Amino acid sequence: MTPTFARARQPRGGVPTGLRLALALAIPFIGAITVIGIYLNKEFIVAAAWVAFSVAAAVLVYPLIGLIAMTAGYLLAAYPTVLQSLGVLTINNLLGLGLAAVAASYVVTTRDLSFLTVRQVILMVVIGLLLVLSTAHAGVIFPLLQQSQSLGVKGKFLDRTSDMMHDFWTRIIYLIFFCIFVRSRRDIAAMLMTFMLVLFLAVPSALLNWEQGNLSHGFRAAASFTAGANANRLAMIALMEVTCWWLWLKARPSLFRWVIALGAVGGSVLVVLASGSRSGLLGGFLLAVVLQIGPKRYRISTGQIAAGLLACAIAVTTIVPPEAWQRMLTYSSDREDIGGTSVIKREDTLVVGTKMIQDYPIWGVGLGNFREVARQVYLDPYFRPPHNSYMWAASEGGLLVFVAYLVLFTVTWFDLRRINQLLPRDPASSHLAVALRINFILYSFFAAFADLWLNPITYVLVGLIIATRQYLERLPAATAPVTVLARAA
């Protein structure tokens, strides 16, 4: 009865009459495009139209497909990539239109607006409104602020207000889609697998760049796409991959899974060592501690720890760039040390950010204005991004936004605790719950070293936690032991 109950409320069973009519009308339209396109020798447009029609039909029939594709697109475009500059008609925008149509049909059919009462969604909307007010206030207190370009090769504009505001609101819509369409354990597992596989692309990309000699600053591994294009974020992604692959292995151990997981975990750890990231090294110790204090089933044995440390020592002394390892151990602000200049710049950024908070405590300096204000108002010679999510929220959005974010993540943490309490209803979900808890802890830790809270990873993690809690709460507690016994039999 449990699976039937979970599926009964999913907004994907059967296509509503209105959507069927739309599909029926679209078929002759696509047929007309096909005839005209072939006549005009535009076969490429015809093929694109058929692909678009197929994807749209799949999304209308099975919305989770569209959400998976949208998640993959967001994670791939989490840092500048070739997929990010497609204009208005981006893949995610088209998928969003299809999902919006299905969501509207679902609301009309079921009259279910419970997704609007999800605490994280409400808090995100509150944060968005506060950021709008903060940005409007910035126009008043900085009337002479001008748009300027960075000193890098790409010469990008420092002011990112419009892009960040657009991303914030579109990803709230994405989070709402998550609350509507991800409902069963199979849906949650599919989304977590998408999260794991898409982000894992950064690991082989970094290894390939390393093998070809394409290293950041000449000695730091970096990927060619996703957030892994930044060495520090690459270390975070690699540690998350270690978590996901290890728990995937321990969920159903087999020789096949051991071979795949050891390769993925080994490659991820190697990338962390080659990234030269100090936060990556500290995060590795944090991951080890969190794993060892978690459920016994997922802990690492003493022999495995010894073998892993030996493998890391061999890698550091043989193939890891010496400068990368030296940078990971450098925490001084001596310019002569590798990474010392980075420490100086981070300290300077913290000082400037603290001044902004003191001068503009309530509304901050406005979304996306940190670098412009640092350069033009505080005459900061470095004018770097905050490189600290807590500093970013307090300086750009003000203390109101900072507190709202803390409430958001506190609520999410209590959801994780609620998930642990409800796991007896579906013990098969335990590896999903442990993966979410560890990755959430890692993400909160790395937020102190990078601007992450507007990153798509935030919304995927929060969405997965919301969906898991709601799924377990829908399960009748009385029938859970019967289900477990049946599976054991």
C-alpha positions in Angstrom: 0.0 0.0 0.0 2.9 2.4 0.6 4.1 2.7 -3.0 0.5 3.1 -4.2 -0.1 5.8 -1.7 3.1 7.6 -2.7 2.2 7.5 -6.4 -1.4 8.5 -5.9 -0.5 12.1 -5.3 2.2 12.4 -7.9 1.3 14.9 -10.7 2.3 12.7 -13.5 -0.3 10.0 -13.9 -2.2 10.6 -17.0 -2.1 13.6 -19.3 -4.8 16.3 -18.6 -7.3 16.9 -21.4 -6.0 20.4 -22.1 -2.5 19.1 -22.6 -3.7 16.3 -24.8 -5.4 18.9 -27.0 -2.2 20.9 -27.1 -0.2 17.8 -28.2 -2.8 17.0 -30.8 -2.6 20.5 -32.3 1.2 20.5 -32.1 1.5 17.4 -34.3 0.2 19.0 -37.5 2.2 22.1 -36.7 5.4 20.1 -36.5 4.3 18.3 -39.7 3.9 21.7 -41.5 7.4 22.8 -40.2 8.8 19.5 -41.5 7.4 19.9 -45.0 8.4 23.6 -45.3 11.8 23.0 -43.7 12.7 20.2 -46.1 11.4 22.3 -49.1 13.7 25.1 -48.0 16.7 22.8 -47.3 16.5 23.5 -43.6 16.8 20.0 -42.3 18.7 21.1 -39.2 15.7 23.2 -38.1 13.4 20.3 -38.8 15.5 18.0 -36.7 15.7 20.5 -33.9 11.9 21.0 -34.0 11.3 17.2 -33.7 13.7 16.9 -30.8 12.1 19.9 -29.1 8.6 18.3 -29.6 9.8 15.0 -28.3 11.3 16.5 -25.2 8.2 18.6 -24.6 6.0 15.6 -24.9 8.1 13.6 -22.5 8.0 16.5 -20.0 4.3 16.8 -20.2 3.8 13.0 -19.7 6.6 12.5 -17.1 7.6 15.9 -15.6 10.5 14.4 -13.6 12.4 14.0 -16.9 12.2 17.7 -17.4 13.3 18.4 -13.9 16.2 16.1 -14.2 17.3 17.8 -17.4 16.9 21.2 -15.8 18.9 20.1 -12.8 21.7 18.9 -15.1 21.7 22.1 -17.0 21.8 24.2 -13.8 24.7 22.2 -12.4 26.7 22.3 -15.7 26.1 26.1 -15.9 27.0 26.7 -12.3 30.2 28.4 -13.5 30.8 30.0 -17.0 30.4 27.3 -19.7 29.4 27.2 -23.3 25.8 26.3 -22.3 25.4 29.6 -20.4 25.2 32.0 -23.4 22.3 30.8 -25.4 20.1 33.9 -25.1 16.5 33.9 -23.9 15.6 30.5 -25.4 17.9 28.4 -23.2 17.2 24.8 -22.6 16.2 25.4 -19.0 13.8 28.2 -20.0 12.0 26.0 -22.4 11.9 23.2 -19.9 10.6 25.6 -17.3 7.7 26.6 -19.6 6.8 22.9 -20.0 7.0 22.3 -16.3 5.0 25.4 -15.5 2.2 24.1 -17.8 2.2 20.8 -16.0 2.3 22.4 -12.6 -0.6 24.7 -13.5 -2.6 21.7 -14.7 -1.8 19.9 -11.5 -3.0 22.8 -9.3 -6.2 23.1 -11.2 -6.9 19.4 -11.1 -5.9 18.7 -7.4 -6.3 22.2 -5.9 -3.1 21.4 -4.0 -1.1 24.5 -3.1 0.8 22.9 -0.3 4.1 23.6 -2.0 3.5 27.3 -1.2 3.5 26.5 2.5 6.9 24.8 2.5 9.0 26.8 4.9 12.1 27.0 2.7 10.1 28.3 -0.2 8.6 31.0 2.0 12.0 32.0 3.4 13.5 32.1 -0.1 10.7 34.5 -1.2 11.3 36.7 1.9 15.1 36.8 1.2 14.3 37.7 -2.4 12.1 40.6 -1.3 14.8 41.8 1.1 17.3 41.7 -1.7 15.1 43.7 -3.9 14.7 46.4 -1.2 18.5 46.2 -0.6 19.2 46.8 -4.3 16.8 49.7 -4.5 18.4 51.2 -1.4 21.8 50.9 -2.9 20.7 53.1 -5.8 20.0 55.8 -3.3 23.1 55.6 -1.1 25.5 55.2 -4.1 24.1 57.5 -6.8 27.5 58.0 -8.4 28.4 54.3 -8.6 29.5 53.4 -12.1 29.8 50.1 -13.9 33.4 49.1 -14.4 35.3 46.1 -15.7 37.6 43.7 -13.9 41.3 43.6 -14.7 41.3 40.0 -15.9 41.7 38.8 -19.4 37.9 38.4 -19.9 37.3 42.0 -18.7 33.8 41.1 -17.2 31.7 43.8 -15.5 32.0 43.8 -11.8 28.4 44.7 -11.2 26.4 41.5 -11.3 23.1 42.8 -9.9 20.8 41.9 -12.8 22.3 38.4 -13.4 22.2 37.5 -9.7 18.6 38.8 -9.2 17.5 36.8 -12.3 19.2 33.7 -11.0 17.7 34.0 -7.6 14.0 34.2 -8.7 14.3 31.6 -11.4 15.8 29.2 -9.0 13.0 29.8 -6.5 10.7 28.6 -9.3 12.9 25.6 -9.8 12.6 24.8 -6.0 8.8 25.0 -6.3 9.0 22.5 -9.2 11.1 20.3 -7.0 8.4 20.4 -4.3 5.7 19.5 -6.8 7.3 16.8 -8.9 9.7 15.0 -6.6 7.6 12.8 -4.3 8.6 9.1 -4.2 11.8 7.5 -3.1 12.5 6.6 -6.8 12.2 10.3 -7.7 14.5 11.3 -4.9 17.1 8.7 -5.8 16.9 9.8 -9.5 17.5 13.4 -8.5 20.4 12.5 -6.2 22.0 10.3 -8.9 21.7 13.2 -11.3 23.4 15.5 -8.8 26.1 12.9 -8.3 26.8 12.1 -11.9 26.7 15.6 -13.3 29.0 17.1 -10.7 31.3 14.1 -11.1 32.0 15.2 -14.6 34.3 17.8 -13.0 36.6 15.0 -11.7 37.6 13.4 -15.0 37.7 16.9 -16.6 40.2 18.0 -13.9 42.3 14.9 -14.3 42.4 15.3 -18.1 43.4 18.9 -17.8 46.1 17.9 -15.3 47.4 15.2 -17.7 47.5 17.7 -20.5 49.3 20.3 -18.3 46.3 22.7 -18.3 46.6 23.7 -14.6 45.4 26.9 -12.9 48.4 29.1 -12.0 50.6 26.4 -13.4 50.1 23.9 -10.5 46.5 23.6 -9.4 44.0 21.2 -11.0 40.8 22.7 -12.3 37.9 21.4 -14.4 36.7 22.9 -17.7 33.1 23.2 -16.6 30.6 23.2 -13.7 31.7 24.9 -10.4 34.9 22.9 -10.7 36.3 25.5 -13.0 37.4 27.1 -9.7 40.0 25.0 -7.9 38.5 25.6 -4.4 35.0 24.7 -5.5 36.5 21.7 -7.3 37.8 20.4 -4.0 34.3 20.8 -2.5 32.7 18.9 -5.4 35.3 16.1 -5.2 34.6 15.6 -1.5 30.9 15.5 -2.2 31.6 12.9 -4.8 33.6 10.8 -2.3 30.5 10.9 0.0 28.0 10.0 -2.7 30.1 7.1 -4.3 31.0 5.6 -0.9 27.4 5.6 0.3 26.3 4.2 -3.1 28.7 1.4 -2.6 27.7 0.7 1.0 23.9 0.7 0.1 24.3 -2.6 -1.8 27.9 -3.8 -1.7 29.0 -6.0 -4.7 32.2 -6.6 -6.6 30.9 -4.4 -9.5 30.1 -1.5 -7.1 33.5 -1.9 -5.3 35.4 -1.5 -8.6 33.3 1.5 -9.8 33.3 3.2 -6.4 37.0 2.8 -5.7 37.8 4.3 -9.0 35.5 7.3 -8.5 36.6 7.8 -4.9 40.3 7.4 -5.7 40.0 9.9 -8.6 38.1 12.4 -6.4 40.6 12.2 -3.6 43.5 12.7 -6.1 41.7 15.8 -7.5 41.4 17.2 -4.0 45.1 16.8 -3.4 46.0 18.3 -6.8 43.6 21.3 -6.3 46.0 22.9 -3.8 42.9 24.0 -1.8 43.4 24.6 1.9 39.7 24.5 2.5 39.7 21.2 0.6 42.3 19.7 2.9 40.3 20.8 6.0 37.1 19.6 4.4 38.7 16.2 3.9 39.3 15.9 7.6 35.7 17.1 8.3 34.3 14.5 6.0 36.3 11.7 7.7 35.0 12.8 11.1 31.4 13.0 10.0 31.5 9.6 8.3 33.0 8.0 11.4 30.4 9.4 13.8 27.5 8.4 11.5 25.7 5.1 11.3 28.0 2.1 11.7 27.0 0.7 8.3 28.6 3.5 6.4 31.8 4.0 8.5 35.3 3.4 7.2 37.2 0.5 8.8 40.6 1.0 10.3 42.2 -1.0 7.5 40.5 1.1 4.9 41.6 4.3 6.6 45.2 3.1 6.7 45.1 2.0 3.0 43.7 5.4 2.0 46.3 7.4 4.0 49.1 5.3 2.4 47.7 5.8 -1.1 47.5 9.6 -0.4 51.1 9.7 0.8 52.3 7.9 -2.3 50.3 10.2 -4.5 51.7 13.3 -2.8 55.3 12.1 -3.1 55.0 11.0 -6.7 52.4 12.7 -8.9 50.8 15.5 -7.1 52.4 18.9 -8.0 54.6 19.9 -5.1 53.4 23.5 -5.3 49.8 22.3 -4.8 50.6 20.3 -1.7 52.8 23.2 -0.4 49.9 25.6 -0.9 47.5 23.4 1.0 49.8 23.6 4.0 50.4 27.4 3.8 48.3 29.5 6.1 50.6 32.5 6.6 50.4 35.9 4.9 54.0 35.9 3.8 54.2 36.8 0.1 57.2 34.5 -0.4 55.1 31.5 0.5 53.0 29.8 -2.2 49.4 30.9 -1.5 50.6 33.6 0.9 49.2 36.3 -1.5 45.8 34.6 -1.5 45.7 34.8 2.3 46.6 38.5 2.2 43.8 39.2 -0.3 41.3 37.2 1.7 42.2 39.0 4.8 41.8 42.3 3.0 38.4 41.3 1.6 37.2 40.4 5.1 38.3 43.8 6.4 36.5 45.6 3.6 33.4 43.5 4.0 33.3 44.1 7.7 33.5 47.9 7.0 30.5 47.6 4.7 28.5 45.8 7.3 29.4 48.4 9.9 28.5 51.3 7.5 25.3 49.7 6.0 24.1 47.2 8.5 20.4 46.9 7.7 20.2 46.9 3.9 23.8 46.3 2.9 25.4 47.6 -0.3 23.0 45.9 -2.7 23.0 42.5 -4.5 26.0 42.1 -6.8 27.6 45.4 -5.7 30.4 44.1 -3.4 33.2 44.5 -5.9 32.1 47.8 -7.3 31.6 49.3 -3.8 35.0 47.9 -2.7 36.7 49.4 -5.7 35.0 52.8 -5.9 33.9 53.6 -2.4 36.5 51.9 -0.2 39.3 52.1 -2.7 40.3 48.5 -2.2 43.3 47.6 -4.5 42.1 44.0 -4.8 38.3 44.4 -5.0 37.8 40.7 -5.0 34.5 38.8 -4.5 33.6 38.1 -0.8 34.8 34.5 -1.0 32.6 33.9 2.0 28.8 33.2 1.8 28.2 34.6 5.3 30.1 37.7 4.5 28.4 38.0 1.2 24.9 37.9 2.7 25.6 40.4 5.5 27.5 42.9 3.3 25.4 42.8 0.1 22.0 42.1 1.6 22.4 43.4 5.1 21.9 41.8 8.4 18.2 41.1 7.6 19.2 38.9 4.7 22.0 37.3 6.7 19.6 36.3 9.5 17.0 35.1 7.0 19.6 32.8 5.4 20.6 31.4 8.9 17.0 30.7 9.6 16.7 29.0 6.2 19.6 26.6 6.8 18.5 26.0 10.4 15.1 25.0 9.2 16.7 22.7 6.7 18.9 21.2 9.4 15.9 20.4 11.5 14.3 18.8 8.4 17.4 16.5 8.3 16.9 15.6 11.9 13.2 14.9 11.2 14.3 12.6 8.3 16.4 10.6 10.7 13.5 10.2 13.0 11.2 9.0 10.2 13.7 6.5 8.6 12.2 3.5 10.3 9.2 4.0 7.9 11.5 3.2 5.0 14.9 1.9 6.0 15.9 1.5 2.3 16.2 5.3 2.2 18.9 5.4 4.9 21.8 5.9 2.4 19.9 8.8 0.8 19.4 10.5 4.2 23.1 10.0 5.2 24.3 11.4 1.9 22.1 14.5 2.2 23.2 15.1 5.8 27.0 14.8 5.0 26.8 16.9 1.9 24.8 19.6 3.7 27.5 19.8 6.4 30.2 20.0 3.8 28.4 22.6 1.9 27.8 24.7 5.0 31.6 24.4 5.8 32.7 25.4 2.3 30.3 28.4 2.4 32.8 30.0 4.7 35.4 29.9 1.9 33.4 30.6 -1.2 30.3 32.5 -2.5 27.9 29.5 -2.7 24.4 30.5 -1.5 23.2 31.5 -5.0 24.8 28.5 -6.5 22.4 25.9 -8.0 23.9 23.3 -5.7 22.1 25.1 -2.8 18.7 24.7 -4.4 19.3 21.0 -5.3 20.4 20.1 -1.8 17.5 22.0 -0.1 15.0 20.5 -2.6 16.2 17.0 -2.0 15.9 17.5 1.8 12.4 18.9 1.5 11.3 16.0 -0.8 12.8 13.3 1.4 11.1 14.7 4.5 7.7 15.0 2.8 8.0 11.5 1.3 8.7 9.9 4.7 6.0 11.9 6.4 3.5 10.6 3.8 4.3 7.0 4.6 2.0 5.4 7.2 4.2 4.5 10.2 2.1 1.4 11.0 2.8 -0.3 7.6 6.5 0.3 7.6 7.5 -2.8 9.5 5.4 -5.0 7.2 7.1 -3.5 4.2 10.6 -4.1 5.6 9.7 -7.7 6.5 8.4 -8.3 3.0 11.6 -7.0 1.5 13.7 -9.1 3.8 11.7 -12.2 2.8 
